Each structure stands twice: as C-alpha cells, then as structure tokens.
Amino acid sequence: MLPVPSKTRWHDKAEDFVSGLQEIHQSVKDNCVRSPTSTNNMRDRKKRHVEFEVGDFVWAVLTKDRFSVGDYNKLSVRKIGPVEVLEKINPNAYRLKLPSHIRTADVFNVKHLVPYYGDTSDDDNSRANSVHHRENDEVQELACKFLEKYDGKI
C-alpha cells in the first residue's frame, strides 16, 4: 500500500485503518521472510540419514506399486529380508539381491530400506517375513495338529 498523502484531509478513523493495514502487511512480509528457514529446520530435524555399504544386510519395504496386478492385498508381506546390498548406485538408491520368488525391480530408494542388525530385530511389530518362502511350515503343521486334537472338545 502507498503512504497516505498529506495534501488532502482524511478522517482520523481512515488514517488509523490505513496505518493498521500497513502494519499487518509489514508483519506478513516479515513472517514470509522468516518462514522458509523455520520450515527447513523442522524438516531437517525429522530427516533420517542412512547409508549402506556393499555387503550390508537390510530389510526392504515393499509398497503397493511393487506388486503386479492382482497380487497385492492388504495382508501381503510388507517387509522382506534380510537381503544383501549388491551395489550402491548413489546415496539414495541401492541394488539388492532379492530372493527368486520376489518379482519386482531390484533397485530401492533408501526410504524403503531399514538396517538389519541381526536376530534381535526379527521380532519387531511389522509384518516381516524372511527370504525363505515356506520357512514357517513346521509351526503351521504343529498348529494344525493341535487344532485337530482339540477340534470337538472346545
């Protein structure tokens, strides 16, 4: 807004209104200058910096777009691994050695990779399966025997 010309006579309320608008405009201008730096600081605090080397083992998170048409359902495996890092394309992209039954591209963004620390992280609360396709068959057989044994008694 332009400054109030002094040649004409203005009503006091009009002058107060115009000066109030000029203060609001200045305040908004100051906030716009200050805003990007505070937004960047908040974004950087939440950023997760992870880098992997060739030979490291990671969990690979599969997103909906990684499944072929008709294969995706909400109970599908979300995390596969541990899988080995074959190549570091850049700090943001890695080529993984996927098991043969996984039919998807082998290059993953770092945001879809989680470090593998060994056996202690296997029992996290996500839906994670190992690379061995039918590893839990023995547990499933025991559960079936138990259910058959108590089928009519419960």
C-alpha positions in Angstrom: 0.0 0.0 0.0 1.1 3.5 -0.7 1.7 6.0 2.1 -1.2 8.3 3.0 -0.9 11.6 1.0 -0.7 14.6 3.3 -2.3 17.1 0.8 -5.9 16.1 1.4 -7.7 16.0 4.7 -8.5 12.5 5.9 -10.8 11.3 8.7 -8.9 10.1 11.8 -10.5 6.7 11.6 -9.4 6.3 8.0 -5.8 7.1 8.9 -5.9 4.6 11.7 -7.3 2.0 9.4 -4.6 2.6 6.7 -1.8 2.5 9.3 -3.2 -0.7 10.8 -3.2 -2.3 7.3 0.4 -1.2 6.7 1.5 -2.8 10.0 -0.3 -6.0 9.1 1.4 -6.0 5.7 4.8 -5.5 7.2 4.2 -8.3 9.7 3.1 -10.7 7.0 6.2 -9.7 4.9 8.5 -10.4 7.9 6.8 -13.8 8.5 7.3 -14.7 4.9 11.0 -14.0 5.0 11.4 -15.9 8.3 9.1 -18.9 7.4 11.3 -20.9 5.0 14.2 -21.2 7.4 12.0 -22.4 10.3 10.3 -24.9 7.9 13.7 -26.2 6.7 14.8 -26.6 10.3 11.7 -28.6 11.2 12.1 -30.8 8.1 15.8 -31.4 8.8 15.1 -32.5 12.4 12.8 -35.3 11.2 15.1 -36.4 8.3 16.6 -39.9 8.7 20.1 -40.1 7.2 21.1 -43.7 6.5 23.7 -45.0 4.2 24.6 -48.6 3.4 27.7 -50.2 2.0 28.0 -53.1 -0.4 27.6 -56.4 1.5 25.3 -54.9 4.3 22.0 -56.6 5.0 18.8 -54.7 5.1 15.0 -55.1 5.2 13.3 -54.0 2.0 9.8 -52.5 2.4 7.5 -53.4 -0.5 5.0 -50.7 -1.4 1.7 -51.3 -3.2 3.1 -50.3 -6.6 5.8 -53.0 -6.4 3.2 -55.8 -6.6 1.9 -57.0 -10.0 -1.7 -56.5 -10.8 -3.9 -58.9 -8.8 -1.1 -59.9 -6.4 -1.5 -57.1 -3.9 -3.7 -57.4 -0.9 -3.6 -55.7 2.5 -2.3 -58.8 4.3 0.6 -59.2 1.9 4.2 -59.2 3.2 5.4 -55.6 3.6 9.0 -56.2 4.5 11.3 -58.8 3.0 14.7 -59.6 4.2 17.3 -59.7 5.3 18.6 -59.0 1.8 22.1 -58.1 0.8 23.1 -54.8 -0.8 24.8 -55.6 -4.1 25.5 -52.1 -5.4 25.3 -48.6 -4.1 24.1 -46.6 -7.1 24.1 -43.3 -5.2 23.4 -42.4 -1.5 19.7 -42.5 -2.3 19.4 -45.8 -4.4 20.7 -49.3 -3.8 20.6 -52.5 -5.8 19.6 -55.5 -3.7 19.9 -59.3 -4.1 16.2 -60.3 -3.9 15.0 -63.9 -3.5 13.8 -65.6 -6.6 10.1 -65.6 -5.6 10.0 -61.8 -5.4 9.1 -60.5 -8.8 9.9 -56.8 -8.6 12.7 -54.4 -9.6 15.9 -54.8 -7.5 16.6 -51.1 -7.1 15.2 -49.5 -4.0 15.1 -46.0 -2.6 16.8 -45.5 0.8 13.4 -44.5 2.3 12.2 -48.1 1.7 15.2 -49.7 3.4 15.7 -50.5 7.1 19.0 -51.6 8.5 19.2 -55.2 9.6 21.0 -55.7 12.9 20.7 -59.5 13.3 18.3 -61.8 15.1 17.2 -59.3 17.7 15.2 -57.2 15.2 13.4 -60.2 13.7 10.5 -59.9 16.2 9.6 -56.3 15.6 5.9 -55.5 15.3 5.8 -55.1 11.5 4.7 -57.8 9.0 8.1 -59.1 8.2 8.9 -62.5 6.6 12.3 -64.0 5.9 13.6 -64.7 2.5 12.8 -68.4 2.8 9.5 -68.8 1.2 8.0 -71.6 3.2 10.0 -71.3 6.4 7.0 -71.4 8.8 5.6 -74.7 7.6 6.7 -76.6 10.7 4.9 -74.2 13.0 1.8 -74.3 10.8 1.8 -78.2 11.0 2.1 -78.1 14.8 -0.8 -75.7 15.0 -2.9 -77.9 12.7 -2.2 -80.9 14.9 -3.2 -79.0 18.0 -6.5 -77.9 16.4 -7.3 -81.4 15.2 -6.6 -82.8 18.7 -9.0 -80.3 20.4 -11.4 -79.9 17.5 -14.5 -81.3 19.1 -13.6 -80.6 22.7 -13.7 -76.8 22.7 
